[in-house]
Amino acid sequence: MQTFETTRELVIGGVSYETRYTKKFERRTPYIAPDPHLVLCVIPGVIRTVAVRKGTRIRSGDPLLVLEAMKMENEVVSGRDGTIRTLCVSPGDTVTKGQILVELD
């Protein structure tokens, strides 16, 4: 059974609402916007190939590397235009969820 705290103000899109938060809601992990300069691993796996190197100019949608996860090869592509600042992985590396794969300028 959920227990509710006192009424509080919640603002969504500039509109104020009066609501009650549960304790679980108040203890949630706050949202942190992703850094557009980092390409993070979204699923654990093994790096099979790397298609770029430091200093390479890339466009949105260009392939960066191939990640093998659960016996499938997944092509990781750039989400923005930029230049490769740092390549944090190489073929054969085992990566975990949330690990930085590439840093972009």
LINZILIN-V914496 format. One record per residue. N is the residue number from 1. RES is the residue in three letters. SS is DSSP state (helix for helix, strand for strand, loop for the rest). PSI is psi in radians with two decimals (999 if undefined). Layout:
[[N | RES | SS | PSI] [N | RES | SS | PSI]]
This chain:
[[1 | MET | loop | 2.32] [2 | GLN | loop | 2.40] [3 | THR | loop | 2.43] [4 | PHE | strand | 2.52] [5 | GLU | strand | -3.03] [6 | THR | strand | 2.88] [7 | THR | strand | 2.43] [8 | ARG | strand | 2.90] [9 | GLU | strand | 2.35] [10 | LEU | strand | 2.20] [11 | VAL | strand | 2.12] [12 | ILE | strand | 2.09] [13 | GLY | loop | 0.59] [14 | GLY | loop | -0.03] [15 | VAL | strand | 2.28] [16 | SER | strand | 2.30] [17 | TYR | strand | 2.52] [18 | GLU | strand | 2.18] [19 | THR | strand | 3.03] [20 | ARG | strand | 2.32] [21 | TYR | strand | 2.50] [22 | THR | strand | 2.84] [23 | LYS | helix | -0.61] [24 | LYS | helix | -0.73] [25 | PHE | helix | -0.73] [26 | GLU | helix | -0.44] [27 | ARG | loop | 0.01] [28 | ARG | loop | 2.76] [29 | THR | loop | 2.21] [30 | PRO | loop | 2.61] [31 | TYR | loop | 2.34] [32 | ILE | loop | 2.13] [33 | ALA | loop | 2.43] [34 | PRO | loop | 2.59] [35 | ASP | loop | 2.08] [36 | PRO | loop | -0.18] [37 | HIS | loop | -0.06] [38 | LEU | strand | 2.42] [39 | VAL | strand | 2.00] [40 | LEU | strand | 2.66] [41 | CYS | loop | 2.29] [42 | VAL | loop | -0.20] [43 | ILE | loop | 2.43] [44 | PRO | loop | 2.57] [45 | GLY | strand | -2.77] [46 | VAL | strand | 2.34] [47 | ILE | strand | 2.15] [48 | ARG | strand | -0.88] [49 | THR | strand | 2.68] [50 | VAL | strand | 2.19] [51 | ALA | loop | -0.07] [52 | VAL | loop | 2.96] [53 | ARG | loop | 2.97] [54 | LYS | loop | 2.33] [55 | GLY | loop | -0.14] [56 | THR | loop | 2.28] [57 | ARG | strand | 2.29] [58 | ILE | strand | 2.79] [59 | ARG | loop | 2.80] [60 | SER | loop | 2.26] [61 | GLY | loop | -0.18] [62 | ASP | loop | 2.47] [63 | PRO | strand | 2.41] [64 | LEU | strand | -0.81] [65 | LEU | strand | 2.99] [66 | VAL | strand | 2.21] [67 | LEU | strand | 2.14] [68 | GLU | strand | 2.16] [69 | ALA | strand | 2.28] [70 | MET | loop | 0.78] [71 | LYS | loop | 0.33] [72 | MET | strand | 2.48] [73 | GLU | strand | 2.16] [74 | ASN | strand | 2.12] [75 | GLU | strand | 2.17] [76 | VAL | strand | 2.15] [77 | VAL | strand | 2.79] [78 | SER | loop | 2.43] [79 | GLY | loop | -0.03] [80 | ARG | loop | 2.89] [81 | ASP | loop | 2.64] [82 | GLY | strand | -2.89] [83 | THR | strand | 2.45] [84 | ILE | strand | 2.00] [85 | ARG | strand | -0.86] [86 | THR | strand | 2.35] [87 | LEU | strand | 1.96] [88 | CYS | loop | -0.04] [89 | VAL | loop | 2.85] [90 | SER | loop | 2.86] [91 | PRO | loop | 2.37] [92 | GLY | loop | -0.23] [93 | ASP | loop | 2.41] [94 | THR | strand | 2.26] [95 | VAL | strand | 2.72] [96 | THR | loop | 2.84] [97 | LYS | loop | 2.33] [98 | GLY | loop | -0.13] [99 | GLN | loop | 2.50] [100 | ILE | strand | 2.22] [101 | LEU | strand | -0.81] [102 | VAL | strand | 2.49] [103 | GLU | strand | 2.34] [104 | LEU | strand | 2.65] [105 | ASP | loop | 999]]
